[in-house]
Amino acid sequence: MSFVPHWVPDAIFYQIFPERFENGDTANDPPNSERWGGTLKPGNYFGGDLQGIIKRIPYLKDLGINALYLNPIFAADSNHKYNAKDYFTIDPAFGTNQTFDELVKECHAHSIRIVIDGVFNHVGTAHAAFKDVKENGRQSKFASWFNIYSFPVSERKKPNYECWWGHGALPKLMVQNPDVKQHLFDVTKFWTEKGIDGWRLDVPNEIPHEFWKEWRAVVKAINPECYIVGELWQDASPWLQGDEFDATMNYRFRDACLDFFAHDSISSSQFISRLDAVRKSYPDECNYAMQNLLGSHDTERYLTLCKRDVWRAKLSLIFQMTYIGAPMIYYGDEVGMEGGKDPDCRRCMVWDEKKWNSGIHTLAKTLAGIRTGNAPLRRGDFTAITEHVPENVVLFKRSLNDQISYVAINKNKKSVDLKIQTTTGATGMKELLTGDIVSVKNGNLVIHLPVHSGKIFTTL
């Protein structure tokens, strides 16, 4: 029996940075909130909230999304919420715990799963435990929750306590402390029992493996189908042995896509080899559950990295939506939003359709439908075809029982003709992006790939 939740290979994820997706309730806007779409600064607010996500569920359904990943939503003194003040309370600028219950209910009513961000390595300085240490020093009952070098506690440029990457605003929790562990387990139980479908874990490599093994047992005891995905930018294999996480945010996938599709720094054969190496480093069931992303709240926008070459973004999207693993769209990428490094990659979602790149949006929506409607693209074996394939062309097969799909992507500046030997016995195959039927003669599928194009074929 697989240790990965059964639903994840069928997921098409959509990542939402709640403060910047949609303002559904202006009554809870933070003081001095700015006009939607205004100039970004590291600490400013625009009023995005959970009611805004509820409001846009029809948009998500229309796009073909069936799973959400939300950046942190717990009470915190920031727009990003990675500095928790109270793990048990939805941030007032996002709504209430009841609003969250409504969000879960509405998502589930529309067959959308919901994954939330677990930030358990550190808290904010406004967290009650840390405030108590500041006030009571060594006498605080929470003094051992943190690694305090000296007293009194000081938050100056060089804080005298352990914190995340030296940021005084993010004091590190000593998770091996039984009281801290119990606190985090209580938080985990509280939200898991509310019916969420998964946890995304922030900087989990900075917390001991022993903690995560116990933590997984807590989660899976409540819901064996709860998805656990870690933010691990490099090889995540130590965490993916069946006793910690189900998958990772697949930044290695993103890096390979950037190098091939955006930067032209690797060949198609190198691209395939790098992805092969990623898959071979993980159990097969994990590969089907990977969060395959092209962008996130921690990266420059993908179209920006493509130097605004829309065709590069489109070919990347075709590959992402047909490759093994669960694709994840970072909010706004599907309409061609751009942005540099944080905070520029966290711009307000553009809802004026006249400002969308309609070509990218139409393709994203079409591909989501194609993936959802074709089991081989979600659950099939992956086989790269390299023989007699020109450079800068990617060709692969996804097969499930007697169902077969072929995906061909041409990154060249000239058109390419390919001949694929099929084993289906079919006399024709359907190209899913256009609906065209292409005949198979003597077991060969002959296809024409225009400049900078991709095609997806499936057995009739």
N, C-alpha and C positions, 0 to 999 in steps of 0.2 A: 504493500500500500504506500502511495506517495505521501511524503511529509509536506508537500506544497498544496495549498488550497486548490480545489478542483476548478474554481471559476477564473483564476488569474490568467491562464493562457487565452481566454476569450475576451479579456479586458482591453479596452482602449481608454487609457488614462488621460485626464486633463488636469494639469496642475494650476491651482489658483493661489495667488498671493492676495489674501482677502481684502487688505486695505486698498487694493488698486483694481479690483474687478468690477464692482458695481455698488453704488450707494442706494440701497433699498429703503433706508430709514434715516432721513435727515435729522430726526430728533435725537439720535445718539451720536451725532458727529462730535469729535473732539473740539475743544476750544481752538479758535483760529484755523479751522480747516479751510483749505484753499479750494479755488474753483477747480472742478473736475478737468483733468488734462493740463493743469498748470505746470509751472516750472518745478522740476524735482530738486529737492535738497535732501541730505541724509536723514533729517529728522522731521520732515513735514508730513501733514496728514491731508487726505482728500475725502475721507468718509466712507470708504468701502466697508461692507459689513455682510453678515450672514443672510440678512433679508435680501440683499442684493443678489446673492447666489440663488436663493429660492426663486426670486423674480426671473432669473435667467435660465432656469431649468429647461423651459421649452427650447431655448437656443442651443443648449448642450445636447438635448435629445435630437434636435434637427441635424446637428453636426455629426451625430453618431457616437457620442460619448456614453460609456456605461460604467465609468469609475472616476471618482475625483480624488485627488490628493491635495489637501489644504495645508499651506504653511501654518505655523502656530496660531492658535486661536484662544489660548488661555490669557488671563489678565496679566498685562505687562506694560511697563512705561516706555513703549517704543512703537514704531509703526510696524516693525517686523515680528515682534513678540517672542524673540529668542531669549529674552531675559525675564523669565516667569516671575510674577509677583505672587500669584495664587493659582496652583495647578487645578483646583477644583471649580474654578469660576471662568466662564467665558468673558473675555475682555468686554467691558461695558460699551466700548466703541463699536464692537461687533454685534452686540445684542445681549441676550441673557441665556441662561442654561435652557430655558424653555424654547428660545429661538433655535438653539442647537437641536433640541428634540424635534422641533418642527422640520428643520432641515433634513435630519436623518429620515423622518417619516416621509417627507416629500420625495427625497431621492429614491428611497426604496419603493415608493409607489410608482415611480417611473423607471424602475429596474436599473437604478444607478447606485453603485457601491460607493462607500465613503471611507477614505483613509486619512487619518490625522497625524500631525507631526508630534513626536515624542522627544522633548528636549530634556534629557535626564542627566547630562554631564554637568550642567551648571544651572544656576538660577540668576535672577537679577538682585541687585542690592536692596530692592524694595521688598524682597521676600521676607516674611515674618521671622523666619529662623535667622537670617543674616542681620536683620534689624536688631534682633534681640542680642546678638553677639556684639554689635556695635555699641549697644546701650549698656550691657552688663559685663562685657569683657570676659575674663576667665571664668567668672561665676555663671555665665550663661549656660543653660542646659543644652544649648545648641552649639557650644564652642567646638565640639568634636565632629560636627557636621561638615566643618570646613578645615582646611589646613592653614591655620593662622600662624604666621612666623613670629609675631610679637604683638603685644597689646599696648595701647589701645589700637583698634583697627583703623587703618588709614586708607582712604580711597584716592590718594594723590597719584601723581604720574607713575610712581613705582609703588603699587599696592603691596602691603605687607602680608599678603595671603595668596594662596594659589588660585589662579583664575585661568580662564580659557585664553590661550595665546597671549597672556599678559594684559588682557583687557580687564581693568578693574571693575567694570560694570557687570562682569560675568564670573562671579566667584564659583569655583569648582566644588561640587558636592563629593564628599567621601562616601561613595556608594557601598564600600565594604563595612561601614558603620551599620549595625543592625537596625538602628532607629531610622537612618536615612533610607535603607533598603525597604523597610516596612512602609515608610511614607510613600516611596515611589511605587511600590506594589499596590498600595491602597489607591493611588492616583490611577494606575493602570486598570485596576478592577472597576473603578468608578466609571470610566469612559467606555471600557470594553462592554460592560453590562448595559450601557445605553444603546448598544446595537451597532457600533461602528464595525466596519468590515476589515480594518487593517490599521497598522501603525507604520509610519515612516520614522526611522530613528536617526536623530541628528548626531553627528560625530561619534558613532558608536565605537570606533577604534580607540577612543580615549577612556573607555570603560572596560574593566577586566572581563574576559570570556566567561568566567564563573558566574558573574552577575547575569549576563544575558541568558545563560542556560537555565537559571532559576526563573528569570523573567519570562522566558518562552513558556515554561510550564504553567505559570500563572495565567497567561493569555489563552493558551490552548485548552486549559481546563474549563474556561468560560465558553470559548467558541473555537473548536478545532479548525474551522474554516477562516479564522481571522488571519489576514495576510501580514507578514512581518518583513519589511524591506529596509535595508540599511543604507545610509549615505556613506558609501565607501568608493573613493575615486580610483583606487588602484585594484590590484588583485584581491578579491574578497573571499577567496576559497576557505580560509580558516573559519569564517563565520557561516559557511554554507555546507555544513556536513550533516545537516538534519537535526541538530540539537540547539541551534541558535536562530538564524534567519532563514526565510524562504527564498530570498533574492536580494539583489542590490540595485540601486540606481546605477544603470549601466553606462558610466562615464567613459569606460574603455570603448564601448560601441560609439559613443559620440565623438571621441577623439579620432577614431578610424574614419568615420564619416566626414569629419572636418578635413582631415588630411587628404582624403580622396576627392570628395565632391567640391569642397570650398577652396582648398589651398593648392590642389594639384601637386602635392609633395610626395605622393606615393602612387605606384602603378596599381592597376586593377588586380593583378596577381598578389601584390603586397597587401592590398586591402582585404582580399579574401583570406590570405594567410593570417593576418592579424585577428580577424574575426574567428577563424578556426582556433587560434591559440586561446582566445577568450572562452569559447565554448568548451574546449578540452580541459580547461582549468576548473570547471564546475560540474557537479552532477547534472545529468541530462534534464531531470525534472526542474532544476533551478533555471536552466536556460530558457525553458518555456514560460517562466514566471518573471523574467528580468523586466525591469522598467527601462525600456529602450528610449532614451531621451536624446533630443538634439539641442535643447536649451533648457535652462532652469533659472531660478531667481539668483543663482550664484554665477551666472555666465553672461557674456555679451549675447545679444540676440543673434539667432542663427543667420537671418537674412543680412544683418550688418556684417557678420563674419564672412558671408559670401560676397561682400562688397556690392551688395544690392543686385547681384546677378540672380534674377528670379528663377531662371532655369536651373541653377545649382540647387536652390532651395526645393524646387519641385522634384528634381531627381532624388534628392535626399529623402523627401517625404514618401516617394514611391518605394524606395528601398526600406525605409523604416516601417511602413505599413504592411510589407510583405515578408519581412524577415522573421526569424524565430524569436519569440519573446513578445511581451506586451508593449506596444508603442505608447509613448506619453507625449502629449502636446503641452507645451508651456503656453498659458493663456496669451492670446494675441498673436502667437506665431502663425496661427491659421488664417489670419487676415493680413499678414505681412508687416506686423509691427517691428520697429527697429529699436536699437538702444545699445549703448556701450556698457561699460562695467558699472556695477552697483554704485549709485542708485539708478542709473539710467536704464538698466534692464528691467526696472520695476515701475515703468510708466503706467498711467491709468489706461485701462482697457478702452479701446476705440469702439464706440457703438454707432458712430455715424458711418453707415454703409458706403457712403460716397468716398470715404477715406480709406476703405479697405482695398487690398489687392484682391480683386474678385477672382482672378485666376488661381491664386493659391487657395483661397477659401473654397472654391468649387472643387478643386482637386482633393483637398483634405476631406471634404464631405463625401465625395465619390469614393475615395480610397477606404474611408471608414465603412461605408456600405459594402464595398467589395470584400473587405476582410471579414466583416460580420457574416456575410452570406456564403463564405467559402471556407469550409473546415480545414482543408489542407494548408491554407495560409495562417491558420491559428495553431493547429495541432499536428501538422504534417512534418515528416522528416525534411531536413535541409540538405541538399546536395548541390555543391557548386559545379558548374560545367565550365571547364577551362580549355578543352581540346578544340582547336580550330576557332578560337574566339579571339577577335582582334584586341589589341591593347585599348584601354579606356572603355571597354565594354564589360559589363557584369551580367552574367547569365547563371541562373540557378533554378532548381526544381524543388517544389514542395509536394510531397506525396503522402497520402493517407489512405491505406487500403487500396482500392482501385481508382481513387480520385487523384488526379495529378494536375498541378498548376506549374507553369513556367513563367519566370519573370526575366525580362531582358531590358537592360538600361544602357543607353549609348551616350557617353560623355564627350564623344568626338565632335570635331567641328565639321564633319562630313557624315553623310548617311552611311549605313552599314546594312548588308544583307547577311542573314544567318540561316544556317540549315541545322535543325535539331532532329536528331534521331529519337523518335518516341517509341515507347513500348506499350502504348495504350491500346493499340489496335483500332483506334478511332479513325474515322475518315475526315474529321474536321475538329477544330478547336475554336472556342469563342474568345475573342479579345475583349476583356472586361471593361476597359476604359472607353471603348468606342461602341461595343456591341457587335463588331464585325465578326463574321465567321470566316476562318481561314482553313482551307482544305489541307489535309495530310495525304501526301502521295508517296506510296511505297515506303511507308513508315517514317517519312521525313516531313517536318513542319518547317516550311520556308517562310521567313519573316523579313520584312523591310523595316529598319529602324531609322527614321529621319534624324537629322541633327538634334542633339540634346533632347532625346526623348526616351520614354520608357513604355513598355507594353506588358500586359499581364494576360496570360492565356490559361484556359481551363478546359478540361474535357467536357464534351457535350453530354 
